């Protein structure tokens, strides 16, 4: 099967999964928010928010392991894949135990000095923290199996697991709506159990499906490879942990100055934005193995060609959903939630701008990882991310509005993007002119024209469900036309046309 056919097939599986899980997740969030209330939902997000952020940590660490798996597949070395799997299991067991010990040690400091929670809610918050530790351990131990599925580009089973997890989340939400006591504690416990179930499902399938999933460290352990993977995963974890600590630390600063209600606002907007992000991230999940395998086979021009296509598609596919949401923000939030938390509108709009800045260079991180030059990159990025917490603290100390949280995050995202482009050009021989012409200019033109046209339609109509439908449909049509005629290069149009003809022929 050709590369393009594999990408289309895997992307198709991921979008079917996305279509199902987005609907389930949005309804689940509504049930949980209305059942727990804004205060308890805010507690869960500030204390157990690591559960949500661990999904990002999981993706980052899986990318590190997947890099070695995909690279060895590009080399065609099957025995090395077994060594990589065994080293990955040992490595992530060590990471899981280390994180658990750190979380246990900082628990007193966390509750005595860092959080702003009502005394009657402290006991429930401590239970949530304990369940977070359990979720952390099992989420980290799932990483090697996640990496195996990605390296083999098995997005069908990955999608099935994602759907199962969403259904379990929905069942938990339904349960807490009907239970009378300790809703918050039950919610935290059941979410931890889901992480255990997901790990078991992934482990059983990978062990039966793939020959390299044999844990036999005496036979397949390689000290040199383990050292190389540890160094790579360590720097990857250092960089991704900075992003997590920055996001989580900002949430704590927000809690310290404005309480749990604003944490609920940030949590709701983060979940909504996460669902929109899945529209572009699913495509990246299908393309990332191709980028790494291209580098592994020694074809760097092909690697950058795939990377630039991923950068462009990443920001455009996210914008496809985000543009009508930004325009109809207030109406959609009222339609989705019975009680909209304060500042939810401005938080979500600014968050979309922040993510669009990040998306335009996100696949460049995969290219840097594929080449292997990540030490200096992750060190500098980590310093930038940690500065976000410090800047936010001083802004709130000066009495600035809560939405400075997202404004500062957008500024940090801009600095990250500029540095990522500079690093790729300086150390990875990236053709800057090609990146600007193929990605930056085309994306900005498509997004700007679509937004202006859709906003023009919006401004001449009264608030109603009909206006929402018209704005969405108009935005989608205008975007699709601009995407084809302005977003794609001549070679990409030719390739897309041949793929469409091939799909129609098979249908």
C-alpha positions, 0 to 999 in steps of 0.5 A: 500500500502506498504512503498516501493510501495508508495516510488516507485510510488511517486518517479515515479511521481516526476521523470516524473515531473523532466524530463519535468521541467528540459528541460523547465528550461534549455531552459528558462534559455537560453532564459532569459540570451540571452534576458536580457544579462549577465549584466541584468541577473546578476542584477536579480540574485544579487538583486532578487536572493532571489526568487531563494533562497526562494525555499530552504527556502520554502523546509526548512520551509515546512519540519518543518511543515511536521515534525509535520504533518507526526509525527501525522500521524504516531501516527494516530491523526487526530484532532491534524493534524487540530490543526497543520494546523491552527497553521502553517497558523498563524505561516507562516503569522507572518513569511511572514510579519516579513521578508517583514518588514525586507526587506523593512527596509534594502532596503536603506542600500542595495542599498546605501552601498552594491551593485555595479550596474551601475547608469542607472540600479538602478531604474530597480534593485529597482523594482526587489527588490520590486517584490522580497518582494511580491514573498517572502510573497506569497512563505512563505504563500504557505508552509503549503499547501506544507507540507500537500501534502508532509505529505500525500505523494501526489507527483502526484499533487505536480508534476503537480504544478511544471510542471505548474510553469515551463510552466509559467516560459517559457511563461515569458521568451518568453514574454521578448524576444519579448517585447522591453522595460523594459525587466528586470522589466517585468521579475521581475513582472511576476515572482512575479505573478507566485508565487501568482498563485502557492499559489492559486492553492495549497490552492484551491486543499488542501482545497478541498482534505484534511479535516484538511485544515480548517482554524478555529483558534478559534476551533482548535488553541492549545497554547502549540502546537503553542509554540512547532511548533514556537520553532521548526520552529524558529530554523529550520528557523534560520538554513536555513536562515543562509544558504540563507544569506550565499549564498546571502551574498557571491553573494553580495561580489562577486558583490562588487569585480567583478561586475554583469557579475560574478553574471550572471556566478554564477546564470547560474551555480546555475540553472544548478546545481539545475536541476541536484540536482532535480534528487536526491532531488525528491527521498528525497521528497518521502522518507522524510515522511517515515523517520519522520513517522517511528520515530513517530511510535516509530521505530528508527531502521527503521528510520535509515534504511530509512535514510541511504538508502536515504543518499546513494541514494541521493549522487549516484543519483546526481553523476549519472548525475554529473559525465559525466557533470564534464568530458564534462563540457566545451562542454555541456556549449557551447552546452547549452548557445550561450555565456558562461559567464566567469569562468562558467566551473570552477564554475560549476565543483567546485559546483558539488564537493560541492554538492556531499559533502553535499548530502552524509549527507543531509538526516541526517538533516531529521533524526535530525528533526524527533527526534526533537533535532535541537536547538544546531545543527542549532546554530552551523551550522549557525555559520559555514555558516556565517563564509563563507561570512567573509572568502570569503571577505578576500580572495577577498580582498587579490586578489584571483580568483572569483572561491574561492567562490565555493572552500570556499563553498565546505570547509564549506560543508565538515565542515557541513557534519562532524559536522552533522555525529558527532551530530547524533552519539553524540545526536541521537544514530546513529550507525556510523559504519553502516553509514560508511560501508553502505553509505560512503565507497560504495558511494566513490567506485562507484563514483571514479571507474565510473569517472576514467573509463569515463575520460579514454574514454574521454581522447582518443577522440576528442571534438565532440557530438559523444564523449559526447554521448559515455562518457554519455552512458559509464558512465551510464552503468558502474555506473548502474553495480557498483551501483547494485554490490557494492553500494547495500547491500545484503538485498537491492539487494533482496528488489530491485529484488522483486520490479522489479519483482512486477513492471514487473508483474503489467506491 
